[in-house]
Amino acid sequence: MRARDFYPSHFVATDETVRTIQRRFVHYFPAGGTVADLGCGAGVFLDLLQQSGRKGIGVDHLDYCITRCRERGLEAIQQNVFDFLSQHTGRLDGIMASHLIEHFPTNDGLELIQLMYDALKPSGVVFIMTPTYHDILVSSERFWLDVSHVRPYPIRLLEAIFQHVGFQVIDQGYDPVTKVRPGIIHPRSFYRWMMGKIRFGKMYDVGDAFIVGTKP
């Protein structure tokens, strides 16, 4: 097997971990609405949407992800997210984009947010989650464990872009569930975590960043 065939998300979390993280975000989206999950992966969030009575449409470019979704009876489309959004102007009630935007360079990231805005109906909701780059654990290693990551999008930058395109920011912050759980694997990891926290303080282990906006 060639090095270029290395799976870009080799260190991706398990489905159960993703479920634990994402189940708390379903409530942001309108009940009964149609929500597009961009970069849907194995369909964990689509499954959560379905269980809540919301209609989910998954979008991903990887064969493996689309196959997994369809095996679970979930609707998923193999397509470039830019093309998908361009074809759904004013048709979506919600857009989920968890750990997606960091895979794009600046111009594409800006275009992605603009297309999200255009694709939403009035009062539609967009949710973006991304690694917190000012966290030393992220910038020193975690961000670069995914070889398809291109650049970070700090929460302050996303807030400014949201406001620029017309979104009203309704929530933002850092997700505590995505923090490290020191000592789970080995007691020494708790010691290393404590030393890191003492040394770096607020810059150490703050969890993934998220921002939620609505289209007026």
BALOBA-1460 file (C-alpha; in Angstrom, 3 decimals):
// residues 216
<rec num="1" residu="m" x="0.000" y="0.000" z="0.000"/>
<rec num="2" residu="r" x="1.303" y="3.436" z="-0.952"/>
<rec num="3" residu="a" x="1.837" y="6.209" z="1.629"/>
<rec num="4" residu="r" x="-0.548" y="8.493" z="-0.274"/>
<rec num="5" residu="d" x="-3.343" y="5.994" z="0.492"/>
<rec num="6" residu="f" x="-3.006" y="6.642" z="4.237"/>
<rec num="7" residu="y" x="-6.495" y="7.233" z="5.672"/>
<rec num="8" residu="p" x="-6.601" y="10.975" z="6.555"/>
<rec num="9" residu="s" x="-8.578" y="10.451" z="9.775"/>
<rec num="10" residu="h" x="-6.565" y="7.526" z="11.100"/>
<rec num="11" residu="f" x="-6.954" y="8.820" z="14.658"/>
<rec num="12" residu="v" x="-10.707" y="9.506" z="14.427"/>
<rec num="13" residu="a" x="-12.879" y="8.904" z="17.514"/>
<rec num="14" residu="t" x="-15.094" y="5.852" z="17.833"/>
<rec num="15" residu="d" x="-18.779" y="6.050" z="16.916"/>
<rec num="16" residu="e" x="-19.725" y="5.801" z="20.584"/>
<rec num="17" residu="t" x="-17.475" y="8.711" z="21.521"/>
<rec num="18" residu="v" x="-18.923" y="10.804" z="18.694"/>
<rec num="19" residu="r" x="-22.440" y="9.915" z="19.857"/>
<rec num="20" residu="t" x="-21.654" y="11.021" z="23.409"/>
<rec num="21" residu="i" x="-20.352" y="14.354" z="22.118"/>
<rec num="22" residu="q" x="-22.962" y="15.102" z="19.475"/>
<rec num="23" residu="r" x="-26.194" y="13.990" z="21.162"/>
<rec num="24" residu="r" x="-26.194" y="17.253" z="23.148"/>
<rec num="25" residu="f" x="-26.314" y="19.372" z="19.987"/>
<rec num="26" residu="v" x="-29.484" y="18.013" z="18.389"/>
<rec num="27" residu="h" x="-31.676" y="20.474" z="20.303"/>
<rec num="28" residu="y" x="-30.187" y="23.441" z="18.447"/>
<rec num="29" residu="f" x="-31.986" y="22.396" z="15.272"/>
<rec num="30" residu="p" x="-35.702" y="23.034" z="14.543"/>
<rec num="31" residu="a" x="-37.996" y="20.128" z="15.420"/>
<rec num="32" residu="g" x="-39.263" y="18.421" z="12.287"/>
<rec num="33" residu="g" x="-36.790" y="20.280" z="10.106"/>
<rec num="34" residu="t" x="-34.361" y="19.065" z="7.454"/>
<rec num="35" residu="v" x="-30.747" y="19.153" z="8.597"/>
<rec num="36" residu="a" x="-27.703" y="18.550" z="6.390"/>
<rec num="37" residu="d" x="-24.738" y="16.920" z="8.129"/>
<rec num="38" residu="l" x="-21.696" y="17.986" z="6.110"/>
<rec num="39" residu="g" x="-18.836" y="15.532" z="6.401"/>
<rec num="40" residu="c" x="-21.258" y="13.046" z="7.949"/>
<rec num="41" residu="g" x="-18.752" y="10.234" z="8.440"/>
<rec num="42" residu="a" x="-20.389" y="7.018" z="9.607"/>
<rec num="43" residu="g" x="-23.723" y="8.765" z="10.202"/>
<rec num="44" residu="v" x="-23.764" y="9.084" z="13.982"/>
<rec num="45" residu="f" x="-25.363" y="12.533" z="13.973"/>
<rec num="46" residu="l" x="-27.807" y="11.470" z="11.246"/>
<rec num="47" residu="d" x="-28.919" y="8.652" z="13.511"/>
<rec num="48" residu="l" x="-29.395" y="11.078" z="16.400"/>
<rec num="49" residu="l" x="-31.454" y="13.379" z="14.178"/>
<rec num="50" residu="q" x="-33.641" y="10.480" z="13.059"/>
<rec num="51" residu="q" x="-34.261" y="9.394" z="16.642"/>
<rec num="52" residu="s" x="-35.371" y="12.953" z="17.498"/>
<rec num="53" residu="g" x="-37.878" y="13.132" z="14.628"/>
<rec num="54" residu="r" x="-35.744" y="15.407" z="12.477"/>
<rec num="55" residu="k" x="-34.867" y="14.620" z="8.857"/>
<rec num="56" residu="g" x="-31.147" y="14.322" z="8.237"/>
<rec num="57" residu="i" x="-29.242" y="14.302" z="4.962"/>
<rec num="58" residu="g" x="-25.611" y="13.264" z="5.125"/>
<rec num="59" residu="v" x="-22.992" y="14.584" z="2.709"/>
<rec num="60" residu="d" x="-19.505" y="13.104" z="2.387"/>
<rec num="61" residu="h" x="-16.987" y="12.457" z="-0.384"/>
<rec num="62" residu="l" x="-15.683" y="9.152" z="0.989"/>
<rec num="63" residu="d" x="-17.102" y="5.856" z="-0.303"/>
<rec num="64" residu="y" x="-16.617" y="4.221" z="3.077"/>
<rec num="65" residu="c" x="-18.692" y="6.824" z="4.907"/>
<rec num="66" residu="i" x="-21.600" y="6.723" z="2.472"/>
<rec num="67" residu="t" x="-21.663" y="2.908" z="2.611"/>
<rec num="68" residu="r" x="-21.741" y="2.944" z="6.422"/>
<rec num="69" residu="c" x="-24.612" y="5.429" z="6.456"/>
<rec num="70" residu="r" x="-26.696" y="3.506" z="3.948"/>
<rec num="71" residu="e" x="-26.098" y="0.233" z="5.779"/>
<rec num="72" residu="r" x="-27.731" y="1.904" z="8.782"/>
<rec num="73" residu="g" x="-30.734" y="3.007" z="6.724"/>
<rec num="74" residu="l" x="-29.697" y="6.684" z="6.699"/>
<rec num="75" residu="e" x="-29.926" y="9.098" z="3.780"/>
<rec num="76" residu="a" x="-26.478" y="10.078" z="2.561"/>
<rec num="77" residu="i" x="-25.146" y="11.624" z="-0.639"/>
<rec num="78" residu="q" x="-21.625" y="11.239" z="-1.980"/>
<rec num="79" residu="q" x="-20.904" y="14.765" z="-3.151"/>
<rec num="80" residu="n" x="-18.648" y="17.754" z="-2.711"/>
<rec num="81" residu="v" x="-20.143" y="19.895" z="0.078"/>
<rec num="82" residu="f" x="-19.814" y="23.076" z="-1.990"/>
<rec num="83" residu="d" x="-21.835" y="21.570" z="-4.824"/>
<rec num="84" residu="f" x="-24.437" y="20.232" z="-2.399"/>
<rec num="85" residu="l" x="-24.972" y="23.600" z="-0.729"/>
<rec num="86" residu="s" x="-25.099" y="25.410" z="-4.070"/>
<rec num="87" residu="q" x="-27.918" y="23.073" z="-5.121"/>
<rec num="88" residu="h" x="-29.930" y="23.626" z="-1.923"/>
<rec num="89" residu="t" x="-30.229" y="27.409" z="-1.735"/>
<rec num="90" residu="g" x="-32.946" y="28.364" z="0.763"/>
<rec num="91" residu="r" x="-33.999" y="24.746" z="1.331"/>
<rec num="92" residu="l" x="-32.407" y="23.669" z="4.622"/>
<rec num="93" residu="d" x="-33.576" y="24.165" z="8.198"/>
<rec num="94" residu="g" x="-30.196" y="23.346" z="9.665"/>
<rec num="95" residu="i" x="-26.575" y="22.580" z="8.849"/>
<rec num="96" residu="m" x="-24.198" y="20.559" z="11.007"/>
<rec num="97" residu="a" x="-20.472" y="20.867" z="10.255"/>
<rec num="98" residu="s" x="-18.442" y="19.079" z="12.908"/>
<rec num="99" residu="h" x="-14.692" y="19.024" z="12.282"/>
<rec num="100" residu="l" x="-15.048" y="20.047" z="8.666"/>
<rec num="101" residu="i" x="-13.914" y="23.635" z="8.125"/>
<rec num="102" residu="e" x="-10.341" y="22.997" z="9.263"/>
<rec num="103" residu="h" x="-9.920" y="20.830" z="6.154"/>
<rec num="104" residu="f" x="-10.143" y="23.894" z="3.873"/>
<rec num="105" residu="p" x="-7.836" y="26.830" z="3.102"/>
<rec num="106" residu="t" x="-9.010" y="30.359" z="3.870"/>
<rec num="107" residu="n" x="-10.858" y="31.202" z="0.658"/>
<rec num="108" residu="d" x="-12.702" y="27.892" z="0.655"/>
<rec num="109" residu="g" x="-13.560" y="28.280" z="4.339"/>
<rec num="110" residu="l" x="-15.074" y="31.697" z="3.676"/>
<rec num="111" residu="e" x="-17.007" y="30.346" z="0.693"/>
<rec num="112" residu="l" x="-18.265" y="27.417" z="2.777"/>
<rec num="113" residu="i" x="-19.780" y="29.718" z="5.390"/>
<rec num="114" residu="q" x="-21.354" y="31.904" z="2.707"/>
<rec num="115" residu="l" x="-22.910" y="28.862" z="1.026"/>
<rec num="116" residu="m" x="-24.214" y="27.669" z="4.381"/>
<rec num="117" residu="y" x="-25.941" y="31.010" z="4.866"/>
<rec num="118" residu="d" x="-27.429" y="30.891" z="1.382"/>
<rec num="119" residu="a" x="-28.645" y="27.294" z="1.782"/>
<rec num="120" residu="l" x="-30.578" y="27.964" z="4.995"/>
<rec num="121" residu="k" x="-34.181" y="29.064" z="5.206"/>
<rec num="122" residu="p" x="-34.924" y="32.112" z="7.377"/>
<rec num="123" residu="s" x="-34.491" y="31.101" z="11.045"/>
<rec num="124" residu="g" x="-32.310" y="28.196" z="9.912"/>
<rec num="125" residu="v" x="-29.457" y="27.145" z="12.197"/>
<rec num="126" residu="v" x="-25.802" y="26.370" z="11.488"/>
<rec num="127" residu="f" x="-23.519" y="24.570" z="13.957"/>
<rec num="128" residu="i" x="-19.745" y="24.426" z="13.493"/>
<rec num="129" residu="m" x="-17.328" y="22.550" z="15.737"/>
<rec num="130" residu="t" x="-13.567" y="22.680" z="15.222"/>
<rec num="131" residu="p" x="-10.334" y="22.029" z="17.162"/>
<rec num="132" residu="t" x="-9.309" y="24.757" z="19.607"/>
<rec num="133" residu="y" x="-5.918" y="25.730" z="18.240"/>
<rec num="134" residu="h" x="-4.842" y="27.909" z="21.162"/>
<rec num="135" residu="d" x="-4.988" y="24.750" z="23.301"/>
<rec num="136" residu="i" x="-1.363" y="23.600" z="23.484"/>
<rec num="137" residu="l" x="-2.461" y="19.952" z="23.294"/>
<rec num="138" residu="v" x="-4.107" y="20.686" z="19.954"/>
<rec num="139" residu="s" x="-1.540" y="22.963" z="18.313"/>
<rec num="140" residu="s" x="1.442" y="20.852" z="19.408"/>
<rec num="141" residu="e" x="0.097" y="17.540" z="18.093"/>
<rec num="142" residu="r" x="-3.616" y="16.740" z="17.828"/>
<rec num="143" residu="f" x="-4.434" y="19.128" z="15.009"/>
<rec num="144" residu="w" x="-1.710" y="17.591" z="12.858"/>
<rec num="145" residu="l" x="-2.644" y="13.955" z="13.490"/>
<rec num="146" residu="d" x="-5.182" y="14.331" z="10.689"/>
<rec num="147" residu="v" x="-3.102" y="14.740" z="7.541"/>
<rec num="148" residu="s" x="-6.017" y="16.416" z="5.725"/>
<rec num="149" residu="h" x="-6.156" y="19.366" z="8.150"/>
<rec num="150" residu="v" x="-5.153" y="22.600" z="6.415"/>
<rec num="151" residu="r" x="-5.529" y="25.508" z="8.848"/>
<rec num="152" residu="p" x="-7.214" y="26.319" z="12.175"/>
<rec num="153" residu="y" x="-10.299" y="28.520" z="12.465"/>
<rec num="154" residu="p" x="-10.282" y="30.122" z="15.943"/>
<rec num="155" residu="i" x="-13.654" y="30.836" z="17.507"/>
<rec num="156" residu="r" x="-13.097" y="34.619" z="17.343"/>
<rec num="157" residu="l" x="-12.475" y="34.358" z="13.612"/>
<rec num="158" residu="l" x="-15.598" y="32.246" z="13.041"/>
<rec num="159" residu="e" x="-17.668" y="34.729" z="15.047"/>
<rec num="160" residu="a" x="-16.417" y="37.614" z="12.898"/>
<rec num="161" residu="i" x="-17.129" y="35.723" z="9.666"/>
<rec num="162" residu="f" x="-20.603" y="34.742" z="10.881"/>
<rec num="163" residu="q" x="-21.463" y="38.340" z="11.634"/>
<rec num="164" residu="h" x="-19.991" y="39.507" z="8.327"/>
<rec num="165" residu="v" x="-22.200" y="37.222" z="6.206"/>
<rec num="166" residu="g" x="-25.305" y="37.980" z="8.279"/>
<rec num="167" residu="f" x="-25.629" y="35.202" z="10.850"/>
<rec num="168" residu="q" x="-26.808" y="36.031" z="14.352"/>
<rec num="169" residu="v" x="-24.581" y="34.177" z="16.810"/>
<rec num="170" residu="i" x="-26.788" y="32.461" z="19.406"/>
<rec num="171" residu="d" x="-24.198" y="30.352" z="21.213"/>
<rec num="172" residu="q" x="-20.477" y="29.632" z="21.271"/>
<rec num="173" residu="g" x="-17.898" y="28.169" z="23.585"/>
<rec num="174" residu="y" x="-15.728" y="25.150" z="24.332"/>
<rec num="175" residu="d" x="-17.162" y="21.684" z="24.764"/>
<rec num="176" residu="p" x="-16.088" y="20.100" z="28.083"/>
<rec num="177" residu="v" x="-16.986" y="16.586" z="26.914"/>
<rec num="178" residu="t" x="-14.149" y="16.729" z="24.353"/>
<rec num="179" residu="k" x="-11.524" y="17.388" z="27.001"/>
<rec num="180" residu="v" x="-8.940" y="14.768" z="27.924"/>
<rec num="181" residu="r" x="-9.958" y="12.324" z="30.648"/>
<rec num="182" residu="p" x="-6.644" y="11.997" z="32.516"/>
<rec num="183" residu="g" x="-5.909" y="8.759" z="34.316"/>
<rec num="184" residu="i" x="-8.428" y="6.667" z="32.365"/>
<rec num="185" residu="i" x="-5.691" y="4.700" z="30.605"/>
<rec num="186" residu="h" x="-2.904" y="4.924" z="33.174"/>
<rec num="187" residu="p" x="-2.417" y="6.863" z="36.442"/>
<rec num="188" residu="r" x="0.734" y="8.478" z="35.041"/>
<rec num="189" residu="s" x="-1.393" y="10.257" z="32.445"/>
<rec num="190" residu="f" x="-3.128" y="12.134" z="35.275"/>
<rec num="191" residu="y" x="0.239" y="13.339" z="36.550"/>
<rec num="192" residu="r" x="1.224" y="14.539" z="33.077"/>
<rec num="193" residu="w" x="-2.159" y="16.254" z="32.702"/>
<rec num="194" residu="m" x="-1.783" y="18.051" z="36.045"/>
<rec num="195" residu="m" x="1.712" y="19.257" z="35.150"/>
<rec num="196" residu="g" x="0.439" y="20.537" z="31.811"/>
<rec num="197" residu="k" x="-2.472" y="22.337" z="33.470"/>
<rec num="198" residu="i" x="-0.188" y="23.989" z="35.988"/>
<rec num="199" residu="r" x="2.254" y="25.064" z="33.306"/>
<rec num="200" residu="f" x="-0.169" y="26.282" z="30.612"/>
<rec num="201" residu="g" x="-3.360" y="27.101" z="32.558"/>
<rec num="202" residu="k" x="-6.193" y="28.295" z="30.305"/>
<rec num="203" residu="m" x="-4.240" y="27.240" z="27.227"/>
<rec num="204" residu="y" x="-4.325" y="23.562" z="28.234"/>
<rec num="205" residu="d" x="-7.167" y="21.099" z="27.585"/>
<rec num="206" residu="v" x="-10.174" y="23.382" z="27.003"/>
<rec num="207" residu="g" x="-12.132" y="21.135" z="24.638"/>
<rec num="208" residu="d" x="-13.257" y="21.649" z="21.050"/>
<rec num="209" residu="a" x="-14.619" y="25.048" z="20.003"/>
<rec num="210" residu="f" x="-18.168" y="25.430" z="18.713"/>
<rec num="211" residu="i" x="-20.323" y="28.241" z="17.379"/>
<rec num="212" residu="v" x="-24.027" y="28.328" z="16.568"/>
<rec num="213" residu="g" x="-25.671" y="30.880" z="14.302"/>
<rec num="214" residu="t" x="-29.126" y="31.528" z="12.951"/>
<rec num="215" residu="k" x="-30.163" y="33.184" z="9.709"/>
<rec num="216" residu="p" x="-32.509" y="36.146" z="10.356"/>
